[in-house]
Amino acid sequence: MGWVQEIGDLFKALKFYAIVEEYHIGLHFHSGIVFERNKRALKKSSEAQQDEKKQAEEKKDEKKVKAPAAKALTLEEVVAQEKKIIEDKGYMAFLPFRRPKLPNEFRQSRIIGQPHLKYRYIKNLPPGLYFFWPIIDWFEIYSTKIVPLNLGNISVPTIDEVPTTMIVSCNVTYKVVDPYKTLIVDNYETSLKNETMSALNKCGRGKIYGQWKKKETIDAMEKEVLAELRSTVAEKGGWGLKIYEVKITDVANCRNERVFHEGITNTVSNSVIGNENE
């Protein structure tokens, strides 16, 4: 019965479905391109009003009110706009194999030829069961859980008459909010590490040794690094990440000794790891 086992292995290899669990988002790739799929549910106007009322109640206790987000279209509004474009173009324009010119916010269904608002389609797929063609299609699933990332150490020199090298380590807390945008960088976690360490080095320059002992200096650096990250990752770069906080965990001075061995120069750090800002 070896051929039965071979058939079973073949079906396992030719996977045709994916399950996106809660607190995860999926991306459907078709021939190497992220494929847009229909939204599974559009809220009716009554549901949208309930959501808006709930959000307004949640913001009552907030001291700082953020700018309102763009209003989501309801099911009735989507259907009304699609009916209007059909009436304007005429029903004959949307017969099979006909491709009338549509406004940018519309696309034509490949199956029935009817115009659909692009709002109906999404690339970041919510939890659920999805089917796809094996071989040419595949799924990648991203966690949207909050992640505390340990970044290790970085050395920053002081500007004293006799410079001292400070070893600084920090953590950054983030989560993925838009997996599609994370594709713009090569390995978003490694890129976030490098960007954070660069910002930490930049914000740590120009200080004397005495400043590193003050809690106010560390608190100010955390805020500066956080603002720098949000400006680069969340606003300008648009990496699809949300940065929650940056925490400097350890600050220590170290002494560097150069050791020459067989023509290779090594640096040995003699340091005591401890949080000197406490």
N, C-alpha and C positions, 0 to 999 in steps of 0.2 A: 504493500500500500504506500510505497514511497511517492508515487505520483500525486496521491491525495495531499501528502504533506507539502509537496512542491506547490500545488495549487493554493493551499492555505497560506504559504509563505508569500506567494505572488500577490494575493489579495491584501496581505498586511503591508507589503511594499507599496502597492498602488492605493494609497489612502485617498479616500474621496470625501471625507468629512472632517470637521474640526469643531470642538466644543470650547467656547470662550466662557470661562468661569467668572463669577462675580469678582469685582475689583480687578478686572483685566479688560484689555481692549485688543481686538484682533485686526490684522491687515491681510487682505486677500490679494495675493499676487497672481497675475495672469500674464504669462510669457514675460516675466520680469518687470511688469508695470503694476502699480497698485490699482486694483480694480474697484470702481465705485458700485455700491449695491443700494437697493431701495431701503429707505427707512422702514422699519417694521411697524411703526405707529406714529401717526401725526396727531397731536392733541387737538381736540375740539375746542371751540371758543370758551365753553363753560369750564373745561379743565384748565385752560390757560389762565382764565380769570382767577380760579382758585389758587393756582401756583403764584400768580402775581400778588395776591392778598397774603399768602403765607410768607413770601419773601419780604413784603413790606413790614409784617409783624416782627420778623427776625431782625430787621434793621432798626427797630425802634430804640433798642438799648445801645446801639453803636454810636459812639461820639463822632466818629469820622464817617461821613456818608460818601460812598464811592460813586463815581459816575454811572448812571444806569446803562446796563448792557443793551445791545441791539435787540429789539423785540422780535421774538420768534413768530413765524407765520403759523396760523391755525389751519386746520384741515379745510374749513370753509373758504378761507382766503386763497389757499393753494388751488382748490378746485375751481373757484371763480376766475382766477387768472388764466387757468388752462382752457376753460370754456370760452373766455373772451378771445384768446388767440386763435381758436378754431373758428369762431364766428368771423373774425377779421380776415382770416386767410381763406375761409370757405372749406366745407367738409371734403370737397374733391381734392384739395391740396394734400390731404393726409392719407390718401389711399396707399396700399402697399407699393413699395419700390419708388415712391415719389419722395423727394427730399426738398421741401420748400425752405427758403431762407428764414431763419428764426432769430429773434433777439438773443443776445448773449446769455441772458438768464434762463433760457430754455434749451432743452435737448429733445431729440426725437427718439421715441421708443424703437428699439431694433426689431421688436416682434410685431406689435400692432400698429406702429407708425404714428401714434398719437403724441402730441407735444406734452412734455412734462417739465415742470420747473426743476432746475438743478437742486433746489432746496430739498427735493424728495430723496436725493442721493447722498450717501456719506462714504468716506473712506475708512474712518475709524469705527469699527464695528463693535457694538455693545455685547454684553453676555448673551449667549444663545447657541443654538446648533446651526451650523452652516455646511452646505454641500458644495462641492466643486469638482472640476474635472481633474483626474489624476495626471501625473507627468507634466502637463503644461501649467497647472495651477498648484499653488501651495499657500499655506497659512503661516503667519508669524504672530505670536501672542505676547503682549507686553503687560507687565504688572503695573497697576496704577496705585499701588500701596506706597505709603510714605517710607522713604529709605534714609537712614542715617549712614553717611559715607565717611569712613575714616581715611584721611588723606596722607597720613604719614608726616614726615618732618621736612622743613626747609630752613636753610641758613640765611641769616640777614646780618650784615655788618653794621656796627654802630658808627657814629661820627665823632667819637671821642678822640683826643690827641693820640692816645694809644687805642686803636679800634679793638673792639671785642666782637666776636662772632656769636650771635644769638641763634639757638635752635628753637624753632617754633613749629608746633603741630596744631592742627585744627580738624574739626568735623563739619560737614555740610549736610543739612537735611533737605531732601527734595522729593519730588515724585514726577512721574511722566503723566502729562495731561493730553498730549497730542502725539501719538506714536508716529504718525505720518511725517511730522516736522522733524522728528529725531533722525530721519534718514539723511538730513542735510549735512550731518557731521559723521565722521568715521568713528564709530563706537562712542555713543554719547556719554557713557560713564567715564571712560578714560579722558575724553575731551573736557568733561566737567572738572575732573581732578586737576588737569593741567591748567585750566582757566582759573580755578580757585587758588592754586599755588602761585600762579603769576600775579593775581590780584593781591594775595597776602604779602608777597615780596615787595610789590609796588607800594602798598600802604605801610609797610614796616620800615622803609628807608627814611633816612634823615632824622633818626632819633639817637639820643645819647643813652648810655647804659642805665642811668638813673630813671629815665622815663619808663623803661621796661618793667620796673618794679611797681609802678602805680596801676591800680585797678582801672582808673579813668582812661589810661592809654589803651589798655586791652579792650575795654568796652567800646571806645571810639574806633579802634581798628576793626572790630567785628562788624560795626555798622557800616564802615567804609567798604569793607570787602563784600558785604551783603548788597550794598547799593551798586557796586561795580559789577557783581555777578548778574543781578537783575537787569541792569542796563545792557549787558552783553548777551546773556543767554535768553532772557524772557522778552526783551523789547526789541533790540536791534537785530540780534541773530535769529531769534525765533526758533529755538531748538526744541520747542514742545515740552519744556520742563518748567516746573514751578519750584522756586527756591523759597524755603521757609525760614531757615536761620543758618548762621555761621557761628560756631563756637570755637574759640581758641582754647585748647585743652592743656597744653604744656608750653612753658617758656623756660629756657635754661641757657646759661652761657657755656661756651666750650673753648677748649684750647686745641689748636691744630698743630700737629707736629708732622713735618715732612720726612719720610723715610725713603732713602734711595736703595734700591735693590735690583741688581742686574739691569741697570739702565731704565728701570720703570719707577716713576714717582707715585707713591701712595700717600694718602692723607689719613692720619689717625686722629680721631676726635676723642678727647678726654673730657667727658661731660657728665654732669649729674642731672638726670632728667627729673624735673620737679616743677611745679607751678609756682614760680617766684612772685607772681602778681598777687597771691593770696596773703 
